[in-house]
């Protein structure tokens, strides 16, 4: 009598976690690296360096490659952009979608959900936008570069958090939370600036169609449609309308992020007993004498359990978990490769040194960010509008304010929107590159040199602030 084969493995580890040579030697180390907080910033730096080396070795091939025109002809409409344009106007929608998801998460369940906790980083972010804009404008009065005042207002959170992680355990958790909340509030302001001040001539018809797609998404959510392909089709329609309307098309990503539901379909603590009963079927499946029947029952139960597990997390959590690595390790590096190609020849650097645009960007990102963040934070705490955790010192806030001057990704993005003249764009990029490097170094030095404070992390009452 032949021995019955052992019961099938119902719960099998995914391939990437298996014991094979490729998962063990390549996939799993890569996953561990991607979980390192500074990993995103490291990858961006590497791709930016590749762009710098490429353009300074062979500027013609770099420009020719990224200026390659790609056309999509759909009969009723034709879309034509350079490869760089497709990266900036289409691929970057994923980045801004993730930003929108982060904003909604923080505004509903995160640091910005609590008005008291959110007050300090919100005021700091406001100062971090006003200060750089004022400094840039003052340095570019009566010049042709005044339109770039929005370039130094944004903070690159990937770089800033990467530098903060390099400082190590000297940094209290509250300071990291402060920087995260500041960056989210900063993103909101940056997105508003892009939408309001850097839009082309508006097409009201296409704009109305965009609002129609937003309404369609709300209706789909209301009637319970959960099909991801259906939402992807509507999202493409929304992007097309914003692309043709004159509004910066990446705003479509932000809108989609803000529309993503934050509540799960099922809450584990509220699941009816009948659902738990399905889990008991796993043991029944293993007791089934017929191997095929056992495998069929077990597979069905596993699929049901996977569905419950998936729907017990909110759509926002699921989408953000899926897209964040793609945004950090694919989209932003490609953007850096396409936009960080800056010729650093002697003539170009000499021109930048005499450029009011370049110095406006440097002054905005370094002086404007530092003074704006600290001044607005101090005023808000002094007037009792916000509270500062006791464990965070003002010198540490100064270090974080300097890290706010790392404006690489979004600053370069806005530079491309602000100027049509490629010379002004290049001058702005040189200013961004120099200021971001200097801000990272100075912020790191200050945060490493400031003694770690003792305390329990309680908030400082306004009357105690010197």
Phi, psi and omega in degrees: 000125183286145181283136181291137179297151180296154180299148183293152175284107182285315179258103179251141178294146178298159184304320185295340180257007183284183183263006179296162184296314182296312177300319184291318189267337184238302189295309184295317174299323178297317179298317179297320178297318182295338179276350176289134187300324183275358188300315181301316178296322179298315180296318180298317179300316180298315181290325177295320177296320177300317179297317180296315180295316181301308186290333180274346173270316183214082183298326183297314182293324178297310181295319181296320181295308185283345177267002176302126183274130178242127185240136173243113182254111180253025182068296182287336180208143179240129179248124184225123180211158169288165179300319176298321178297320178294324177296313185286325186261341183242303183298323181291349175300325179297316178301312182289333173297314178297321176300316178299320177298316180296319179298314181294320179298314181292327182283338182257319184232358186253210186293333181274357179283328178269117186301319180293314181293329184278340189301312184296308179295330178293314177296321178298317179295321178298315176296326179288350173258318181293313182303306180299321180296320179294313181299314180299315182297318179298322181281351182235024176297137178057034176236172180276004184252011185299336182293347183271017182300336181278351184299313186273010185277341188262148177252136176272101188294329181296313178294315184299315179292327177297315178295319179299322179294326180292335179294328175094204188284357177293342184270122177292152181302324182299328180289321177295318178298319178300314180296319178299312181294320177299317181295322179295313178297322177297320178299319179300313179296318179298320179295320178296321179296315179300315185291322187270317191259344183239033174269146175279188177302126186280140171256109187295328179296310179294324179296319177297322178295323178298316177297327177297320178292324176298316177298323179296320178298317179297320178295316179301319178293322182296321183270003171089021177287127184239006182288120180296316178303324179298317180290328178296318178298316179293322179298320177297321177296319178297317179298317181300318181294319178291324179300318183273345187279340185104345174283146177304119189297338179293343176300332177302322178297317179298314180300316179298321177297318181290337179274349183290128183296143180258355182255135178286161176292316179243142170251127187305321182286348182251004182295135180293155182303331182298328180290320178295331179298329179295330179294330179295338181293342177299315179292325177296321180298321181288338180271350181294126184292327182279119183302319182292319178296320180298316180294321181295313180296314181299318179297318180297316180296318180299318179298320179294318179295319178298320178297316179297317180298316181296314184281353174278351170259145182291154175305324179298314180297317183294314182292318180295320179298323181284317189272335184304314177297322178295320179294313186286324190249357177233302187295305184294319175300319178296320177300316179298318180297324183278337189241345184268008178285097183241123178289127183248040176287166182302319181294319181295316180294320178299318178297319181294324180295335178258008183269126177290331177295312181299315180290330175295320178293314180297313179296321179294314183288327182268294183288314183298315179296312183300307183292317183298312182295313181292317183295312181293323178296315182296316180297316182297318179289318182297322181274000179080013179279341181213163177237148180249127176305136184300328185287346178264126179264162179295322174301323177295320176298326176296319177298318178294323178299322176293320177298332175297342177280000173278101187243031194306292193296300185290327178298315177297321179300313181291326178302319178293334178277327188284325187238140171268336181283117182297334178293316178295323177298315180296318179297319178295320180296320178297318177298318178297313181299311181296312183295320182294318178296314181294320179297320180295317181294311182295318178298318179297315181299315181295313182293331177283331185270338181286128178299142177292126184285154172261147182156172183258005177085006179294157179285148178270120175301150184301324184289346181268353184281123181279000000 
